[in-house]
Amino acid sequence: MIGLIDDGKLRTLRRISGGYAGHVPCSRLVMMRGCVVLVVFVAGCIRSSSEAPGLEGVGVQAECNRDDGCVAVGVKCCDCPSFAVPASDESHQACEDVMCSNKHCPRNVRAACDLGRCVLVCLAMECRQSCLFGFATDASGCLSCACAGPVVPECLDADDCVEVRADCCGCARGGRDTAVLRDDAEAFDAGLRCPAAPQCPPVNTCEPTKAPQCIRGRCALGASAALPADACGRFDVGVCASDEVCVVNGPNARVNEEGLGLCMPASSQAQDR
């Protein structure tokens, strides 16, 4: 890896090896509220096939064994975190002495060690506002308390979307799937430029609970469940009681996908915006 000397240079990301890009749920939320622990998986971290646990084969060395062996980093030294690396990573060490002015990042992530790999974990945050279009997802793949901007919808409902492979293997053969407009499926697959017989691992990584959905005007794989009554954060959903706050990055995947939170009792143990 190439060391960095100022905040304007890019970190050298791990190279993606030539067969497939493995995908696993790479974010996990952990929030203590009294004696309750909430855990939710949010996909959104940048991971290459060399980082996906269970897909590398026998004899691959783990890059961590404890959470404190990992650090959350951005693409540039002064960027907000968007992925995680080992604390010994050269690109991280090269940025340690870089002074960053006016750096204000939401406290919605932390680095963790998951099955020997460094990943980003989405943290629960109390958001004390509602937004016209819901909360924004930042570069880490986690929700923040910032309001999402308007989008020109490309779909109106789930029938407009179809599931396709996101890489040459697809989730049925160890890769990833995604969702696109039904009319764009053929062009999307052609754009992958896959070989006739791609090298793929003999493992199925498909998520059976997800299906093509139209989420916030975009085709995506998501949960089909209806929004719960205690969803919050957008003007067209419920309002939290006076002794509750709207908490994003919670345990409900459908709520997270819609850029919403859940009404929960106010607690100093959750991160505030």
N, C-alpha and C positions, 0 to 999 in steps of 0.2 A: 504494500500500500504506500501511497505517496503522502508524506507529512504536509501539514498545512502551516502557513506562516501568517495569514491574516484572515479576517472574516469574509473576504470577498472571494476566496477560492473554494472550490467544491471539495467535499470529502471524497475519497476514493471508495466507492461502494464495492462490496464483494461481487466478483464476476459471477454471472449466471452461467452455469455449465450447459453444454450443448445438448441435451436430450429433452428435458421437460422442466417446467417450472412447477414444483410441488406447492400445494396450498393446504394449510391447516388453519383452524381458528387461532388467531395469533394475539388476541387481546383478551384479558380477563379482568373483570371488575371485582374488587374486594372492598367492602365497606362494612365497618362495624357500627351497628346502631343498637345500643344496649347489648343484648346477648345474641342479636341476630346478625348473621353473616350472609351477605348477598353476593352471589357469584354469577357473572354473565360473560359470555364469550362474544366478542365483537371482532369481526374480521376487518382488517384495515392496515396492518403493518406491512412494510416492504420486506418480503422474504424471497430468497432465491432457493433453487432446488437443493443447494448445499446446506440450507438452513432448516429444511423441513424434517422434523423428527420422524423416525420410522421409515423414511424413504431412502436413506443414504446407503444402507447395506451394513454389513458387519464390520466392526473394527474402526468406525469413524469416531474420532475423539470429540468428547463434549467440550463446548466452549465455556461452560459455567457449571457450577454445582450449588450455588447460592445466589439469592437475589442481589446481594451486595457485590457480586462479581460482575454485574452488568450496569451500564449507564445509558440514559436516554440522550440521544443526540439528534441534531438536525443535519440537513444536507450541507449547509455551510456552518462555520463555527458559531455564528451568532443567530442562526435560525432556531426557531422553536423545535422541540423534539418531534421527529416523525418516524424514527425507528430506534432500535437498541443494539448496542455492540458490547463486547466484553470490555471491562475496565482497562485491560492491557492493550486494547486495539490502538495501533499507531496513529490513526486519524484522530482518535479522541485525545490521546496524549499530546499531539501537535497543537490542539486547540486549547489546552489547559491554561496557557499564559496569555491568550488573546482577550483583551478587554472589550467588552460589548456595551455600548451605550444605548440607552433607551430600549432595552430588551424587556418586553413585557409578554410573558407567555402564560396562558391559562394553566392552572394547576390541575389539569385533568388527566395526566398520565404519570406513570412511573415505570422504571425498568424492572424486569423480573426474569428469573431463570425458569424456563418451562421445558422440562424433559431435556435438559442439557443445552438449550439454546436461549439466547437473550431475546426477549420480546418486550413489546410495550403493553402495559396494563392500563385500561381505562379506569379512571377513578370517578366515583360519584361526586357530583358538584351541585350545590344548592344555587339555583338561579331564581332571582327575585324579580323577574319580568316575564311578560308574554310577548310573542313576536307574531307578526302577520303571517310569515311563512315558516314558522318554527325556528328551532335553533340550528346553528351552522355546525357542520362537521369540518374539523381542521385537518391539517396535513397528516396528523397521527392516525386519522380514521376514527377519532373519538369526538363526541359532542362537546361543545363549549357553550358558554352562556351568551355568546354573540348571536345576533339575529341573522338568519339566512336571508339572502337577497331573493328577489323574484326571478323566476326562470320561465322561459318560453317552453311550455310542455310539448314533449315529443310523443306522448301517449296519453290516452284518456282513461283506459282501464286495462286490466290484466290480459284481456283478449288481444290487445294490440302487440303483445310481447311473446317471445318464444325463447326457450332455453337452447343455448348453443355452447360448444366448447370454446373456452377462452384461450386455450393454447393447443398445441398439436396433439396432446394426449387426451384432454378432457378429463373430467372427474372420474369417469368410468375406468380410466387407466392411469390413475395417479396424478392427474393434472387438475385443472380447474374448469368450471363451467361459468357462464355468465348469461345474461338475458339481453336481447336486442329487439328492435322492432321487427315484426314478422317479415315485413317487406325487405329488410336489410340483411336477413340471415345468410343468404347465399353469398352476398358480397363480403360480409364480415368473415366468413369462413375462408373465402378465397384470399382475403388479405393476410391471413396467417402464413400463407406460403409454406405449408407443411409438406414434408417429403411423403412419398407414398407409404412408407413403413417407418414411422417415427419410433425411436427407442423410448419405451415407456415402462414404468415399473408395474409389476402385477399386483396392483392394489387399487381399491375403489375408495375415493375420497369424497364421493357425492354426499350432500347433506339432504336426507330424505324429508326434513321438515320445511325445506325451502322450495319455492316454485316461482315461475316468472310472474312478476307483479309490476304494476305501474306505481312507482313510489315517488312522490313529489315531482311528477311529470316526467320521470325517467324510467326506462326499463331496467329492472334489477331482479336478482333472485332474493326472495324474502319470504317471511312467514305470512301465511294467509289468514291468520287469526284476526278477529275484529279488535279495535282499540278498546282497552278497558275503561270503565267509567271514571277511574281516577287519573286518566291521562291529563297532562297539563302543558302549558307553554305556548299555546296557539290560541288565537281569539275565538276559534270555532269549537274548542273543546272546553272541558270543565274548568272551574276555578277552584283552587285549593282553599280549604277552610282556614280560619284565622290562625290556628295553631299548627298549620302545616306549611311546607315549602315545596316548590317544584324541584325535583332531583333528577338530573340527567345522567346518562350512562348507567341506567338501572337494569334490573333483571329481565325486563320484557323486550324481546328482540323486535317485535312489531312496533313498539313505542320508539325504540332507538332509530329504527329505519325511517320513521316519519319525522325525525328531528324533534321529538317531544320528550317530556319527562313524566315522572310519576309523583303524585302528591304523597308526601311522607311527613311524619312528625319532624319538626325542626330539631336539629342536633348539631352540637359543636364538633362532632366526630366526622361529619361529612365536610368535604372541601367547599369553601365558599368561593364565589367568583372573585 
